[in-house]
Amino acid sequence: MAKIDYYVSAVKFNSDNTHISKLRVHTVNGDGSFNESKFEELTRPSVVKLIEEGKKFKTIVKKSSGSKWTLGSDLEIQSISIKYLKTTKDNSTKDNLDNLPLIP
């Protein structure tokens, strides 16, 4: 398995609710751990650029408060008419990152 550079724990959509505008990103330590309370909110174009530069992203999901984080899917770029962030390869014109919670 390739080394994961960042985990994504939440997303924010644009005003039309069709495209991800921001992602909550946590830097992954060498042992796969991360600091839950330390994160950056990166724009979609920033994440696309990092992936194009070879950085690896994976979603993480927490089922309920106090539970452990579960690893989700790898992020990929899929270009349809613009570059989308997806965990499922399909031809929809909508960002798709599992069912991550929204950034408030």
N, C-alpha and C positions, 0 to 999 in steps of 0.2 A: 504494500500500500504506500502511495506517495505521501510524503510529509505534508500535513495540513498546516498552512500558515495562519489562517484566520477561521474563526467560527462566526456564523451569523445567527443571532438570536431573535431578531425582530425586524420588521420592515415598516416603511411608511409609503403610502401610495399618493399619486398626484391627485389633483382636485376632481378629475373624472373617474378616479378609482380604477384606472386601467393599466398604469405603469408604476413600477416602484420608483420612488424619488430618492429615498434614503434607506440605508441598511445599518443596523446596529451590529458592529463588528468588534470581536474580541481577539487579541493577539494570542496565538497558541504557543505555549512553552515547549521546549524540546521533549518533555515527557508526555505531551498531549494534554496537560492541564491548562487552565486559564483562570483569570481573576474575573469572577462574575460581575463585580461592581466596577471594573475598569473596562471601558469600551469607548469607541469612536463612532460617530454617525457619519458614514461616508455616502456620497452621492452615487447613483447608479453608474454614471460615466467613470467615476474614480475606480469603482470596483471592476468594471469592464477593462479599464486600462491595466489594473494590477493583474488580472487574469491573463491578459494578453502578454504581460511581462513574465508570466510563468508562476505567479503566486497561486496557491490552492486554497479554495474556500469550501467549507462544509456547513450545512445548517445544523443547529442544535435545538432541541425542543424540551421544554419542561412541562410535564403533564399537569402538575399542580404545585401550589406553594409548598416549599419544603422538600419536594421530591428531587431526585437526581436528574441531571441533564442527560438526554438521550441523543446520540449522534443521528443525524438525518442523512441527507443526500449531498453529493458534490454539486457545486454550482458550475454551470457551463454557460457559455455564450452561444446563443442561437440567433443568427441574423435572418430575419424575414424581410422586413422593409427597413427596420432599424435593429440595433443590437439589444436583445432581451436577455435577462438573467433567468435561468430555468434550472430545475432539478429533474424535469420530465421533458424528453425530446418530443415535441409536437409542433404543429404548424399554427398554433393559436397566436394571435397578436396581443398577448397579455403576458406579463411577467408571471412566473410560477415558481415559488419557493416553498414547497410543501404547504403547511398551514401555519406559518410563523405568526406570532402575535404582532399587532400593529404597534408602532412607536407612538406614544401619546404626544 
